[in-house]
Amino acid sequence: MIQILHRGIEEGAFRKDIIPEAVLEGMGVLFLAIVREEKFKKFGLATFEILLNSITPSLRGICTAEGLKEMDEHISSYQTGEKIKT
């Protein structure tokens, strides 16, 4: 994941002023709360909806305008069942 964040910075998808290791640590804490501690179970949401409402806003915060566009396209294609570009 650190390499993905660094590559995203280099390609202009993520802001240059982030610290990838700190971002990854924060996402890890959220992920653990979702899957291990089941903190979000009380909302009765599918895992995808939980991720869209917890980790995705954090990711959006580190994106550039181009990164936001790509993320929105990716999420939209997933929601409509289209093939996701990799």
Secondary structure, DSSP 8 states (H G I E B T S, - for coil): -HHHHHHHHHHTSB-TT--HHHHHHHHHHHHHHHHTS-TTGGG---HHHHHHTTHHHHHHHHB-HHHHHHHHHHHHHHHTT-----
